[in-house]
Amino acid sequence: MRIGVVDFGGQYNHLIYRRLRELGVQAEMFPPTLTLEEVESRYDGIVLSGGSFNIPDDIDKVGNAFEYAKKFSKPILGICLGHHIIAYSYGGELSKSNPEFGEVIVYVDDEDIILRGMGRSFIAWESHNVEVSRPPEEFQVLAHSDLVKVQAMRHISRPIFSVQFHPEVEHTENGIQVFKNFVEVCKR
């Protein structure tokens, strides 16, 4: 199995790569300049990683990421910036939020597949000042925090998941479980 990690230059992207490798996955980082056809032919799933860009202001800096979010036919996991890209791609709304930096308690409303094994609540690491203020119509909200209504969501019919928090960092309790769950989805 091969999972690609779209590299937007985020500070934790190497940790996403490392977590996947620790799970025995052949992970590769790649720039958002690859064509959709190249990504489809190479990967069994992709992770739209974090980064310092704000959507929609920095749309021109994320390359083909919106095309990946809408047209990649296999599982997708969006993290932080990736969460925003997925939401915006499908017609959701983003807004400036009360910044969350550091530890935040995330409350699980529906563990679905991606949050399975995370418990009813957990401490997660946050690093953002933009949030999904209205999820896209085709998405179900899976988790929230005291300040952010959409900490995790999934597409109702496609294997597309996204989280506001950073499961790749050690400060997120049992964050590796999110990657284990995503790998299981990619195996199907």
Secondary structure, 3 states (H helix, E strand, C coil): CEEEEECCCCCCHHHHHHHHHHCCCEEEEECCCCCHHHHHHHCCEEEECCCCCCCCCCHHHCCCHHHHHHHCCCCEEEECHHHHHHHHHCCCEEEEEEEEEEEEEEEECCCCCCCCCCCCEEEEEEEEEEEEEECCCCEEEEEECCCCCCCEEEECCCCEEEECCCCCCCCCCCCHHHHHHHHHHHHC
